[in-house]
Amino acid sequence: MYYKIPLAFEHIFDSKSLVLCSLGESIAQQIQLIVETRYGEHQGDMSFGCEIWNFDFELMIKAEDYEQRLKKSLLETIIKYEPRLTDIDLEVKITDEEVYNSVVGSREMKKQASIIVHATVQETSQPFYFKTIFHLNPVISV
């Protein structure tokens, strides 16, 4: 079994065990960390992460070009940091999405990144599926 993140350190202080998760959940947690981490953000290993967070500063790039860059970035990092997976197939799609911003009371157009991973868990030969969606920078308020 594996530890579920975020780690509940209060359990240790209360003489309780940390919460555990399955192999699949552990792999999904690792991929989520890769996606949420910007290159250079992890002080112990500056190559951990991906370039999804660079997108905010490159509004003029075509979505297809960025999808390919992000896919390459994610695939390299997943292969390096998630050796429990084989036969990794990655889908990345960048779209514009209208969302409601309750803080300012208006709708905004945002870039949305959809990331899907299909793979095989090396230890069990079972199929693995992971999907996450992120809203990136606001493009415009409407």
N, C-alpha and C positions, 0 to 999 in steps of 0.2 A: 504494500500500500504506500501511498504518497501523501505528503502534507498538502492540505487545502490552503490556498492563499486568498486573502491576506492571513498571515499567521496570527492566531489569537493568543498573544503572549500572556494575557491575563489568566489563561488556563494554566500556564506553567506556575504562576505565582499562587494559584489556588490549588496546586498539586493535582491538576487534572491533565489529561492527555490533550495534545493538539488534535484538531479535527483532521481526519484522513479523507482521501479521495481515491478514486480508481485510476488506473493507468491512463485511460482515455481522457479523464478530467485533468490529470497532471499535464499531459501533452497539450491539451487545449489551453491551459493556464500559461504554459511556456510560450505558445504561439501568440496569445493575447499580449503577453509582456513584450515580445518582439515587436508587435505592431504598435504598441503604445509607447515604445521607447525610441527616442531620436538618437541617431548615431552620435556618439560622443557624450551622451548623457550618463551612461553607466561608467562610473569612475574606475571600476575594476577591469573593464574591458571596453575600450572605446569603439570596437567594431560590432558590439551588440546593438541590435535595433534595426531600424529601416529608415528610408527617406520620406515616408509619408508626410512628416511634419515640415519638410522643405516646401511642400506644395503651396502653402500660404503665401510664399514670397515669389511665386512663379505663376502669376495669374494669366500671363500671355501664352503659356505653353499649351499646345493642343492636348486634349484629354487622352487621345490615343497614344501620343508619345509619352505622356506621363504614366499612363497605365503600364506601358512596356517597361519604363524605368523602375516603377514601383514593383512590378512583378519580378524583375531581375533582382532587385534589392532584397525583397522578401524571400525569394527562393534561395539565394545564396546564404542568407542568415539562417533560415530554417534548416537547410542542409547541414550547416556548420554547428548549430546549437540544439538541434533536435534529432540526434542519431537514432532515436527510437522509431523513426518513420522511414519508410522506403517508398519508391514509386510515387513520388510527390507530384501532384498536378495542382496548379494554382491558377485561380481566376481572379482578375482584378478589374473592376469596372468603376469608372468615375462618371457621375451624372450630376446634373443640377436638380436640386430638390427644394420645393417651397415648404418652409416650416414656420410655425407660429412662435414668436419670441414673446413670452408672457411678461418679461421684465419691462419691455418697452411698449408692449401692446400692439405690435405690428407683425406682418408676415415678412420673412426674409428668404432670399434665394441663397442657398448654401451648396457648396460642393459636397457630394456624398461619395464616400469610397466604400465599395462592397468588396469584401475579400472572402474567397471560398477556397478551402484546402481539401482536396481528396488525396488520400494516401493509404498505405498499408502499415499497420503496426508490426514492426519487425518481430517482436517477441511472440506474438499470437497469430500472425498472418491475417488478422481481422481488418476489415476496411475501417478507415478513419475519415470522419467528416467534421469540418469546422467552418463556421461562417460568422463574420462580424461585419458591422456597418458603422461607419464613422461619419459625422458631419464635420466638415472642415470649416474653413473661413467663411464669414458672411460675404456674399457677393454684392447684394443690394437689398435694401428694404423696399417693400411695396405697400 
